[in-house]
Amino acid sequence: MGLNPQLNPRSSLAAPSAEALAHSARVAAHIRGAIERAGGWIGFDRYMELALYAPGFGYYAAGTRKFGDAASGGDFVTAPEISPLFARSLANQVVQAFDHCAPHVLEFGAGSGALARDLLDALAQLGARDVRYAIVELSADLRERQLATLAGRGVEWLTAPPARFDGVVIANEVLDVMPVQLFVKREGRVQERGVTTIDGDRLVLAEAPAGRELATAVAAIEAEVGALPDGYGSEVGLIARAWVASLADWLARGVALLIDYGFPRREYYHPQRLMGTLMCHYRHHAHADPLWLPGLNDITAHVDFSALADAAHSAGLSMLGYTSQAHFLLNCGLADLLQADHTHARANEAHRLISEAEMGELVKVLALGRAVDAPLIGFARGDRAHRL
Ligand SMILES: C[S@@+](CC[C@H](N)C(=O)[O-])C[C@H]1O[C@@H](n2cnc3c(N)ncnc32)[C@H](O)[C@@H]1O
């Protein structure tokens, strides 16, 4: 997602259906209830959690289409939805990792199930036939969709990671939809942005003094990148960091491949990136208003890969590589795979995956390991681990 951002989406958009508007009104009412119960204000992370994941209400927890092109009513496309070349390239990396761990895959947030389907096909083609494949999915609605895509393939669904896992973990565009806290610098102090209501029903952003955890996180960022100017606003992804640290509790042996939009800390909190990276997606229009039509919009924030690398290191995981999606896929043999299945359409798909103007440079791949220290093929050229 995140292609061709247009910051003022509303003028050129077809109006949502009456049913969609009624659903969004119910989501907004649910959020207003949470704000009221919390005493009039909730942090943005809580808002994002409700807008995306509240059971039966949230964007990922209710039945909108989400994935796919604009004509099909989707809001965004992800790499596995663009082309099976993504899964086929990834399969080469997964098979190499299987030399060092059990032939098990654990995919987080499998969306429509396209990556699991194409990865299982590609792994079988590479001779890895007895692969155990499990999916951890929070959304009951998406689990239903994945069940339909993956019927008869022996995939297992989990609501949480197993107590102990040996194999390859994959998370594609999962960390960028984990709730983030928003902060803004005001006269040298850190304020937290959250959500309140005005006129009894309108959701608006409002600031409150930052709590200790957020203030400490911002101080750590400033210790590294220098003092951020007054008015500077951005996000902190403490949930994504905790998720990475928790990997160390259950990944007994293997490799975790985390694929997402993001950058190292110095780029993320560059003094000129004054407004952070929060981005919303509705019918292929990217916009910056997370309060608009809650429940109908995806809300994302880029990933601070330096923070994830720190969290992994502190938790005892090793870093096996960090590079752009373009380098990773080319290192995994994308060019040969394209040659073997060359059509005009496939060439276009490959271009979208690796072009700098599309996903090739904005999306990064971070590989973390436990009890595996072999060099991974995906990072053979262009490894940027030193930049984190
Ligand atoms: C943007 S979609 C990406 C889907 C898919 N990986 C793809 O590339 O098409 C985000 C997915 O992550 C899931 N998700 C978000 N947070 C999660 C978590 N903590 N654990 C597991 N899945 C999660 C969502 O329900 C959804 O399936």
The ligand as a MOL file (V3000), in Angstrom:
LIG
                    3D

  0  0  0     0  0            999 V3000
M  V30 BEGIN CTAB
M  V30 COUNTS 27 29 0 0 0
M  V30 BEGIN ATOM
M  V30 1 C -2.0810 -4.7700 5.5840 0
M  V30 2 S -2.6640 -6.3720 5.9510 0 CHG=1
M  V30 3 C -1.4100 -7.3500 5.1950 0
M  V30 4 C -1.9210 -8.6880 4.7710 0
M  V30 5 C -0.9380 -9.6280 4.0930 0
M  V30 6 N 0.2030 -9.9170 4.9310 0
M  V30 7 C -0.4970 -9.1060 2.7740 0
M  V30 8 O 0.6700 -8.8080 2.6100 0
M  V30 9 O -1.3410 -8.9900 1.8800 0 CHG=-1
M  V30 10 C -2.3620 -6.5260 7.6750 0
M  V30 11 C -2.7190 -7.8650 8.2620 0
M  V30 12 O -2.1380 -7.9780 9.5770 0
M  V30 13 C -3.1130 -8.4870 10.4860 0
M  V30 14 N -2.6260 -8.1360 11.8400 0
M  V30 15 C -2.4710 -6.9190 12.3850 0
M  V30 16 N -1.9030 -7.0000 13.6140 0
M  V30 17 C -1.6600 -8.3090 13.8230 0
M  V30 18 C -1.0680 -9.0480 14.8980 0
M  V30 19 N -0.6450 -8.4410 16.0070 0
M  V30 20 N -0.9960 -10.3980 14.7880 0
M  V30 21 C -1.4290 -11.0200 13.6680 0
M  V30 22 N -1.9960 -10.3790 12.6260 0
M  V30 23 C -2.1100 -9.0440 12.7070 0
M  V30 24 C -4.3990 -7.8990 9.9480 0
M  V30 25 O -5.5490 -8.5150 10.4540 0
M  V30 26 C -4.1880 -8.1500 8.4350 0
M  V30 27 O -4.4250 -9.4780 8.0720 0
M  V30 END ATOM
M  V30 BEGIN BOND
M  V30 1 1 1 2
M  V30 2 1 2 3
M  V30 3 1 2 10
M  V30 4 1 3 4
M  V30 5 1 4 5
M  V30 6 1 5 6
M  V30 7 1 5 7
M  V30 8 2 7 8
M  V30 9 1 7 9
M  V30 10 1 10 11
M  V30 11 1 11 12
M  V30 12 1 11 26
M  V30 13 1 12 13
M  V30 14 1 13 14
M  V30 15 1 13 24
M  V30 16 1 14 15
M  V30 17 1 14 23
M  V30 18 2 15 16
M  V30 19 1 16 17
M  V30 20 1 17 18
M  V30 21 2 17 23
M  V30 22 1 18 19
M  V30 23 2 18 20
M  V30 24 1 20 21
M  V30 25 2 21 22
M  V30 26 1 22 23
M  V30 27 1 24 25
M  V30 28 1 24 26
M  V30 29 1 26 27
M  V30 END BOND
M  V30 END CTAB
M  END
